[in-house]
Amino acid sequence: MSSPCVAICQLSDPAQPDLDVNTELLVLEDNETHVLTWDAEPRDGGFDVHVLNDRVDALGFMVVTDWQFLDGKAYAVVERRPDR
């Protein structure tokens, strides 16, 4: 059984327009940090939850809590998928 870990999504600081990347997702798992970046704008003051779930899935994790939004960032508890 995998242990819960934290996912944080935020806009890159500073944005990297030359790379067309402005959003980053970090999953903090034990002593590892998994990072995924892409170009997307948050909508209506928050990130698109469906996109966040897809990005977490692409890293081999699943979201176990609802996403929470605070100070322009999104947070959720995630777990590694058992089949990965």
C-alpha positions in Angstrom: 0.0 0.0 0.0 1.4 3.4 -0.9 1.5 6.2 1.5 -0.2 9.6 0.9 1.9 12.4 -0.5 1.3 16.0 -1.5 0.7 17.5 -5.0 1.2 21.2 -5.5 0.4 23.1 -8.8 1.5 26.6 -9.3 2.5 29.1 -12.0 6.2 29.1 -12.8 8.0 31.9 -11.1 9.2 33.6 -13.2 7.2 32.4 -16.2 9.4 31.0 -19.0 7.9 32.4 -22.2 10.7 31.1 -24.4 9.9 27.5 -23.4 6.1 27.9 -23.6 5.9 26.6 -20.0 4.1 28.5 -17.3 2.6 25.9 -15.0 4.3 23.3 -12.9 3.0 20.3 -10.9 5.1 19.0 -8.0 4.4 15.7 -6.2 6.4 15.3 -3.0 6.9 11.6 -2.3 9.2 10.5 0.5 12.6 11.9 -0.5 11.6 12.4 -4.2 10.1 15.3 -6.1 8.3 14.5 -9.3 7.8 17.5 -11.6 5.6 18.0 -14.7 5.4 21.3 -16.6 3.0 22.6 -19.3 1.6 25.7 -20.7 -1.9 26.6 -19.3 -3.5 29.5 -17.6 -5.6 29.2 -14.5 -9.2 30.0 -15.1 -11.4 32.2 -12.9 -8.8 32.3 -10.1 -8.3 28.5 -10.0 -6.8 25.7 -12.1 -8.9 23.3 -14.2 -9.4 20.3 -11.9 -9.8 17.9 -14.8 -6.4 19.0 -16.2 -4.8 18.7 -12.7 -6.2 15.1 -12.3 -4.9 14.2 -15.8 -1.4 15.5 -15.0 -1.3 13.7 -11.6 -2.3 10.5 -13.4 0.5 11.0 -16.0 3.0 11.0 -13.1 1.6 7.7 -11.9 -0.5 9.0 -9.0 -4.2 9.3 -8.2 -5.9 12.2 -6.3 -7.4 11.1 -3.0 -8.8 14.5 -1.8 -10.5 17.4 -3.5 -8.1 20.0 -4.8 -7.9 23.1 -2.5 -6.9 26.5 -3.9 -4.9 29.0 -1.8 -2.8 32.0 -2.9 -2.8 31.1 -6.6 -1.8 27.5 -6.0 -3.6 24.2 -6.0 -3.0 21.5 -3.4 -4.2 17.9 -3.1 -3.3 14.6 -1.3 -2.3 12.0 -3.8 -1.1 8.3 -3.7 1.0 6.3 -6.2 -1.2 4.1 -8.4 -0.8 0.5 -7.3 -0.1 -0.7 -10.8 3.0 1.6 -11.2 
